[in-house]
Amino acid sequence: MNVLDRPPQYRSYLITFWEERSQEPDPAAEWRFSMEDPRTGTRRGFATLGALVTALEQEIDQARQK
C-alpha cells in the first residue's frame, strides 16, 4: 500500500510542565514534564525537557514505521 493511499496519521498529547523547588536555603528551581495520551489516559513523566523531546521523537519514529 502506498503511503498516499492511507489517511494521514496523527497523535495528540497533553503536555504539562511545572516548577519544582528545593528546600535549600537558596531554592533552585527544576522544571518537570509529563505527557498524557488522552485516548488511553497513559501518562509518562520526565525530569528534563530533553527527555520529553526524545520521547516525542520516538513516537514519531514509531508512527513512521506503521
N, C-alpha and C positions, 0 to 999 in steps of 0.2 A: 504494500500500500504506500503510495506517495504521500509525503508529509502534507501536501496541499489538498489531499483527498479527505483529511480528517479535520474536525473542528479544532480551533486553537485551544491550547491548554491554558489554564490559569490556576493560581493558588492564591489564597488570601490568608493573612495572618494578622493578629492583633499584636503589635509591638508595644511593650511598656518599658519605661525606664525610670529609675528613681535614684535618689542620692542616699547613700548610707554614710553616716558619720561615726567616727571612732569616739571613744570616751577619753582619749588622751587629753592632756592639758591644752594642746593645740589641735583641735579636732580636724583631722584630714578627711576630706570627702572622697568617696569612691562611688562611681556610678555602676549600677547593676541593671540587667536587662532580662526581659522574658519575651518569649514568642509563643503565642497560643493559636492553635488551629481551631477556628470557630465551628468547623464541621464536626470535629471529634472531641473538642474540649481538651485535647492534649496540650500541655504547657511544658516548655523547656526553659530553664534558667541559665543565664550566662554571667560570668564575673567581669567580662570585658566586652567592649564593642567589637574588637577583632574576632572574638569567639562567635558572636552573633552573626557577623558578616560571613564567617566561614560556614556556619550552619545554613545560611541562606544560599551561599554558593553551592553547597552540597545538594540542597533541594532543587536548584536549577539543573545541576548535572543529572540528577535522577530523572527529572522531567524530560530532559533531552533524550535519555536512553529509552523512553517509552514510545 
